[in-house]
């Protein structure tokens, strides 16, 4: 990364972001407006590269921390699984988590039991013959299009003379009345 093209304010923003500040806080610490930082992010390749390097460094730090805590987490899960006083649902959740973590790319999905998610048992689906299968595309293709609304006569404007012959505007005379009463 070539940092020689970054201003001191840009360095201050990068430093604040690396210490965990959000964009608005980092801009305030550097004495610039947050829109200025947003402009740097969109138009300055050096600033973009510095931010990308910062984000990759932070990702590496978080990954290392997670790996350090993984052993402790699995020890805790082992204790929960071996504890006879732990509720069965907690032990089941721990077991399912471990199995899903151990086999994340497994094509077979682990079906949750009703005790796990309080859902009713799924009914087995009946096999459909090819003639019975219907896709949504078939439904849309076969659906009848609704007929558009057609007025019985020409549209009467609100400010036009009322067709009843009163001499008033339509909006003051028959607009609120039913069509049959106006005729």
C-alpha positions as CSV (number, residue, x, y, z in Angstrom):
1,X,0.0,0.0,0.0
2,X,1.3,3.4,-1.0
3,X,0.4,5.7,2.0
4,X,2.4,8.7,0.8
5,X,-0.6,10.0,-1.2
6,X,-2.9,10.1,1.8
7,X,-3.4,13.4,3.7
8,X,-3.1,13.6,7.5
9,X,-6.9,13.8,7.8
10,X,-7.2,10.7,5.8
11,X,-4.7,9.0,8.0
12,X,-6.7,10.1,11.1
13,X,-9.9,8.7,9.6
14,X,-8.2,5.4,8.8
15,X,-6.7,5.3,12.3
16,X,-10.1,6.0,13.9
17,X,-11.8,3.3,11.8
18,X,-9.1,0.8,12.8
19,X,-9.8,1.5,16.5
20,X,-13.5,0.6,16.0
21,X,-15.1,4.0,15.4
22,X,-17.9,4.3,12.9
23,X,-17.7,6.6,9.9
24,X,-19.3,9.6,11.5
25,X,-17.1,9.3,14.6
26,X,-14.0,8.9,12.5
27,X,-14.8,12.0,10.5
28,X,-15.4,14.0,13.6
29,X,-12.1,12.9,15.1
30,X,-10.3,14.0,11.9
31,X,-12.2,17.3,11.8
32,X,-13.9,16.7,8.4
33,X,-17.5,16.1,7.5
34,X,-18.7,12.6,7.0
35,X,-19.6,13.4,3.4
36,X,-16.0,14.2,2.8
37,X,-15.1,10.7,4.0
38,X,-17.8,9.2,1.8
39,X,-16.3,11.2,-1.2
40,X,-12.8,9.8,-0.4
41,X,-14.3,6.3,-0.3
42,X,-15.8,6.7,-3.7
43,X,-13.1,8.8,-5.6
44,X,-9.7,8.2,-4.0
45,X,-8.1,4.9,-5.0
46,X,-5.4,5.3,-2.3
47,X,-8.0,5.8,0.4
48,X,-10.0,2.9,-0.9
49,X,-6.9,0.7,-0.8
50,X,-6.1,1.8,2.7
51,X,-9.7,0.9,3.8
52,X,-9.5,-2.5,2.1
53,X,-6.2,-3.3,3.8
54,X,-7.7,-2.2,7.1
55,X,-10.8,-4.4,6.6
56,X,-8.7,-7.4,5.7
57,X,-6.4,-6.9,8.7
58,X,-9.5,-6.7,11.0
59,X,-10.9,-9.8,9.4
60,X,-7.7,-11.7,10.1
61,X,-7.7,-10.4,13.8
62,X,-11.3,-11.6,14.3
63,X,-10.6,-14.9,12.7
64,X,-7.6,-15.5,15.0
65,X,-9.6,-14.5,18.0
66,X,-12.4,-16.9,17.0
67,X,-9.9,-19.7,16.5
68,X,-8.6,-19.1,20.0
69,X,-12.0,-19.2,21.5
70,X,-13.2,-22.2,19.5
71,X,-11.6,-24.7,21.9
72,X,-13.3,-23.1,24.9
73,X,-16.6,-23.1,23.1
74,X,-16.4,-26.8,22.2
75,X,-15.4,-27.5,25.8
76,X,-18.5,-25.7,27.0
77,X,-20.6,-27.7,24.5
78,X,-19.1,-30.9,25.7
79,X,-20.0,-30.0,29.3
80,X,-23.6,-29.2,28.3
81,X,-23.9,-32.5,26.4
82,X,-22.6,-34.5,29.4
83,X,-24.5,-32.6,32.1
84,X,-27.5,-34.8,33.1
85,X,-29.2,-31.7,34.7
86,X,-29.2,-29.8,31.4
87,X,-32.6,-29.7,29.7
88,X,-33.1,-32.0,26.8
89,X,-33.8,-29.2,24.4
90,X,-30.6,-27.4,25.3
91,X,-28.6,-30.6,24.8
92,X,-30.4,-31.2,21.5
93,X,-29.6,-27.7,20.3
94,X,-25.9,-28.2,21.2
95,X,-25.8,-31.5,19.4
96,X,-27.4,-30.1,16.3
97,X,-25.0,-27.2,16.3
98,X,-22.0,-29.5,16.5
99,X,-23.3,-31.7,13.8
100,X,-24.1,-28.8,11.5
101,X,-20.7,-27.3,12.2
102,X,-18.9,-30.6,11.5
103,X,-20.7,-31.1,8.2
104,X,-21.4,-27.7,6.7
105,X,-21.2,-28.9,3.1
106,X,-23.3,-32.0,3.7
107,X,-26.2,-32.1,1.1
108,X,-28.5,-33.9,3.5
109,X,-30.3,-31.4,5.8
110,X,-30.7,-32.3,9.4
111,X,-34.5,-32.3,10.1
112,X,-35.4,-30.7,13.4
113,X,-37.6,-32.7,15.6
114,X,-40.8,-31.2,17.1
115,X,-39.2,-31.1,20.5
116,X,-36.5,-28.9,19.1
117,X,-38.6,-26.2,17.4
118,X,-42.1,-26.8,18.8
119,X,-43.5,-27.3,15.3
120,X,-46.0,-30.0,14.3
121,X,-44.8,-33.0,12.4
122,X,-44.7,-32.5,8.7
123,X,-47.1,-34.6,6.7
124,X,-45.5,-36.8,4.1
125,X,-46.2,-35.4,0.6
126,X,-47.9,-37.6,-1.9
127,X,-46.1,-38.2,-5.2
128,X,-47.7,-36.4,-8.1
129,X,-47.9,-37.9,-11.5
130,X,-46.6,-35.7,-14.4
131,X,-50.1,-35.0,-15.4
132,X,-51.0,-33.7,-11.9
133,X,-47.9,-31.5,-11.6
134,X,-48.6,-27.8,-12.2
135,X,-46.1,-25.1,-12.1
136,X,-46.7,-21.4,-11.4
137,X,-45.8,-20.6,-15.0
138,X,-48.7,-22.9,-16.1
139,X,-51.0,-21.1,-13.7
140,X,-50.1,-17.7,-15.1
141,X,-50.4,-18.9,-18.7
142,X,-53.8,-20.4,-18.2
143,X,-55.2,-17.7,-16.0
144,X,-57.9,-15.5,-17.7
145,X,-57.1,-11.8,-17.9
146,X,-59.7,-9.7,-16.1
147,X,-61.8,-7.5,-18.4
148,X,-61.1,-3.8,-18.0
149,X,-63.9,-1.6,-16.6
150,X,-66.0,0.1,-19.3
151,X,-68.1,3.2,-18.6
152,X,-71.7,3.0,-19.9
153,X,-71.3,6.5,-21.3
154,X,-68.7,9.3,-21.7
155,X,-66.9,10.5,-18.6
156,X,-68.4,13.6,-17.1
157,X,-65.9,16.1,-15.8
158,X,-66.4,17.6,-12.3
159,X,-66.6,21.1,-13.6
160,X,-68.8,20.4,-16.6
161,X,-72.6,21.2,-16.7
162,X,-74.6,18.5,-14.9
163,X,-76.4,16.1,-17.4
164,X,-79.6,16.3,-15.4
165,X,-80.2,19.8,-16.8
166,X,-80.1,21.8,-13.5
167,X,-77.6,24.3,-14.9
168,X,-75.2,23.6,-12.0
169,X,-71.7,22.1,-12.2
170,X,-71.7,18.3,-12.0
171,X,-69.6,18.4,-8.7
172,X,-72.3,20.6,-7.0
173,X,-75.3,18.7,-8.3
174,X,-75.2,14.9,-9.1
175,X,-71.6,13.9,-8.4
176,X,-72.4,12.3,-5.0
177,X,-75.7,10.8,-6.1
178,X,-76.1,7.5,-7.7
179,X,-76.2,7.3,-11.5
180,X,-79.8,6.0,-11.5
181,X,-81.0,8.9,-9.4
182,X,-79.3,11.4,-11.6
183,X,-80.9,10.0,-14.8
